[in-house]
Amino acid sequence: MNFKRNEQYIKTFGDHLRKVRKEKRLSQEELAHKAGLTLSQVGRIERGVINTSISTVYTLAEALEIKPKELFSFDME
């Protein structure tokens, strides 16, 4: 199996996470605290630097008080 990292999808996911976080009026620091993550990890996810895990997506969704699938509700541009 040939693994291909989709940089654009990872970046778009991060952009969408940032949008949702801002709609909830949370800073990166507040989200990190609520999710039990480091501030730098939230920043790297939002910038599309890292390809986050499903369990981290679940944790972020809980902290944002949304369903995990909502973090994947975005269009690729």
MONOR-V879360 format. One record per pair of residues at least 6 apart in sequence whose C-alpha atoms are under 6 Angstrom apart, sorted by the first residue. I is the first residue (numbers start at 1). J is the second residue. Records with the same first field share a line. If there is no record, write none. Layout:
# MONOR-V879360
I: J  J
This chain:
# MONOR-V879360
10: 48
11: 48
14: 45  46  47  48
15: 46
18: 46
29: 39
32: 38  39
34: 63
35: 59  60  63
44: 50
58: 68
61: 67  68
